[in-house]
């Protein structure tokens, strides 16, 4: 299943991970206000525990709240290393969500999204990443495209995946074997489901 980057091909089936923003979806779904702050004195919930054998947990602070996902370095070592290196460089901080498909996927990771004047080119292959593709396609049958799965988008060649990350909003078996799943949401899936195009990724960090 080939990913394309021309806006008119957004009309194709949702089984393809396009690298272009879904403007119509963003316009059709009104933005919801951020969740109210936790009342003073309220007890904070314990951090979600990663699965046995999982790697570092990535914390994503957004305009709608925070979500966390565990990583799978045992199955996708170079992919996870690549993403964690970008996180340590603050690569994702200040970017915006550039794609939302209700019931399907939320996507971010294009540095051009910091510039609203370049909105029409958000998510496209050219200049839409760190400039250093991973170089390998680490696709494992152990991690499938189920709700909360975190994967790496690409334009047709999984080895050329770079910085663009997507989170599955529902199960999509047709994507298995075509994209590398590098993690799974541990907490804050409700936050992921609230995200809309243009929402800011405030900070991405690694939970120690």
N, C-alpha and C positions, 0 to 999 in steps of 0.2 A: 504494500500500500504506500504510494508515494506521497510525500508531503510537498505541497506547492506553496508559493508565496504571492500569487496574484490575487488581489482582493475579489475579483469576480468569481473566483472559485470557492468562495465561502458558501456558495449555495450547494456544494456537494455534500454527500452524506457525512454525518458527524463522526464516522469511524476513522476519519483521517485527521491527524494532528497538524492543522495548519499552523504556519508560523506568521500569521497575520492577525491583528486584533479583530474581534468580533464586535464591530461598532453597533450593529443593529441590536444585538443581545443586550448591550449596555444601555441603549436608549429605551428598550422595551421594558426593562426592569428598573424601577426607581430605586435610588440609593436609600438604604435604611440607616437611621442614626446609629452611632456606635453604642454598644451596650453601656449601661450606667456603671459608674465606678463602684467598686466593692465598698459597702458601708464600713465606717470606721469601727475598728474592733472586731471585724469579722475574721474568722479563722481561714487562712489561705489553704487551698487544697494541696495535698502532697504531689510532688512532681510525678508524672507518669513514668512507670518503669519500662525500660526497653526490653525487648524479647531476648531470651538467652542467645548469646552469640552475636547479637547486634553490635554495631559500632557506635561512634559518637552521636549524640542527639543534637539536632540543629533546631534552634529557637528562632522563629520568624515573627517579629513584631510588626503589625500592620495597622492601618488606620481603623480597622474594625476590631482589633484585638490581637491576641497572640496564639499561635499554634506551634506545635513541636512535632518533629518527625525523627525517627530513628534511621540509621543508615546501615547498609549491608556491605561492608568492605570485604567480607569473606567471599562474596559472589561477584562484586563489581569493584575490585580494589582501585583500579586507575580512575574510574568514574567518580567514586566517592572521594578519593584523594584530590581530584581536580576541583570538585565542588567545595570541599572543605578549605582548600587553598584560596579559592575566591572569597569565601566567607571571611577568612582571616585577613584578607586585604580590603575588607569593607566594600567589595565589589557590588553587592546587592543593595546596600544602604541608599535610600533615597530614590530607588527605582519605583516604577508603577506597574500594577497589574496591566497586561496588555491584551489578555484574552480571557473571556468567560463564556462558556457554553453551559447553560443550565442543565443540571443532571448529567453532565459529561466531564468537563475539565475546567480548571483555573490555571493560568500560565503567567509566568513572569521570568525575568532574567535578561532583558534587553536593556543595555545601558542607555540607548537612545530615548527611553521612556522618561528620562529626567527632563527632556526638552519637549514641551508641548507643541512647539512649532514643527516638530518632526513626527507628529502623531500618525500621519498617513503611512509612515514607513516602519512603525513599531512592529516588531516581530518578524520582519523580513530577514532573510538570510544574510545579506550584505550588511556588515556592521552591527549585526544583531547579537553579538556575543563578545567574549573576551579576546577573540582573535586567535586563540590557540585551541583547536579541536582536541578532543581526548585521544583520538587516533585508533581506538579499538571499540568493538561492539560487544559489550559485556552483558549479553542477554541470557538470563537464567530461567529455567522452568520452575525454580524454587519460589520465585516472586512474580505474581501475576497482576494483571490490571483489574484489581478490585477497588472498592470504595476506599479512599484514603491512600492509595498507592502513590508514590512520588517517583516520577520518571524524568528522562531527559529527552527533549524534543530534538528533531533533526529534519533536514530537508530531503530525505530520501536515502541517505547513507548513515546508518546508526553509528559508524565509526567517526563521523564528522560532528556528532553531538558536542555541544560546548556548555554554555552557561544557562540556557533556557530550561527552566524547571516547570513541570506541570504536576498538579495534584488531581487525582481522579475523584469526581463527585458521584460516581456510580460504577458498577461493574461493566467492563467492556472486554470480553474475551477475544474479540477480533483483533485487538492490539497485541496480544501475547505473541512473543517471538519476533516482534518487529521493533520494539523500543526497550531500552534498558530501564528496569525498575531498580532504583537505588535506595529506596526507603519506604517507610509507612508512617502515616500520621499517628502519633500517640495520644495527643490531646489537642483540643481546640478545633475539631472538625466542624463545629458549628460556626466558628469564625471563618474558616475556608468557604463555607457555603454562603456567607454574607458578602464576600468580596465581589467587587464590580470593577470593570475597566476604569482605569485612572486612579484607583485606590493606591495609596502610597505604601511601599514596603519601607517602614521606618528604619528597621535594624534587623540584621541577621547575624546570629552569633552561635557559638558552640557551647552547649551546657557541659560544664566540667563535673 
